[in-house]
Amino acid sequence: PVVAPPAAVPVEQAVPDDGVRVSVLGYHDFSETQPETAMRIRTSKFRKQMETIRQLGISVISLEDFTAWKRGEKEIPEKSILITLDDGWKSVHTDALPVLKEFGSPYALFLYKNYVDGGGKALTTPMIQEMVKAGATIGSHSISHPYPVTVKSFRKKGPDAYDAYLRKEMGESKRFLESKFGVKVTTYSYPG
């Protein structure tokens, strides 16, 4: 069957372009000695990126400012960057935090419940508490950080099953993080 293209939105109904552009830089793991991967960056390279952002005069904004801007409640600089640190790797504390403090950059730490205090390379509660005291915004990344195939399998079960699954993954994680760290937690939209 032939699918008709979506109808054009009349110009008067379109949201006006305010000219603001936000780049989201998402990081996971840091190391100066381990090989770089799709999820790991050299700490020195991360520092160089933060230096370049400062030299270019690009504003690094907080997650709170970003969401307020998205809701139309706040204006932000025309060119802005949002920094997210995902999953809860210990190197976020040992390697990235000193760089972020040096540059005074706000950032959002998106954690998944099952990795907090998970041992090995996982952030510990005291590390996360220190980061919160230093200004980190905490976000929920889910309970279990499911593989995309898991998320897609729930999507195939229909909208009710998919919504229930996401509500559980995101809601339980959000409640856990808020209770454990005493902060308001933003949820991560998991597109699967």
C-alpha positions, 0 to 999 in steps of 0.5 A: 500500500502507498502511504500518503505523506503527512499533511504540511503544518500551516505556517501560523501553527508551526513553532517559531524557530528561536535560532537557539541550537543545543548540542548534547555531548554524551559521555560514558567512560573515561581513561588515560590508559585504557584503549578508546572505544565507542563508550570510552574517551581519553581523559586528556581528550575530554579535557581538550574538548572542554577547553575548546568549548571555553575558547569558542565561548560556547555556553555549557548549560544545566539540564534544568536550564535546558528543560526550562527552555524546552518548556518555553520558560527560559531563554538560553544562549544561542549556542549551548551545550548540555553535558551528560554522563551516562550509566554511572562509571567510576571514571566519571568521578575519578577522571571527568569530575576534576575536569568539570570542576576545573571548567565550572561546567554543569552536567547531568549524571544519568544513572541506572538503578542496578549499577549504583553501588554495583562494585567494580567500575560502578559509582558508589553512593559516596561518590554520587553524593559528592557529585550532587554536592558539587552541583550534578543533576541526577537523571534516571536512565532506567532500572536495568539499562535494557538492551535495545532488543528488549525495549523493541520486544515490548514495543512489539507487544503493543502500546499498553505493554510498552508503556507499562514496561517504560513506566516501571523501568523509569518510574522505579529508577526515579523513585529509587534515585530520589529517595537515595540521594534526596534530589529531584530526578529527571527521567531519560527518554529511552527510544529503544 
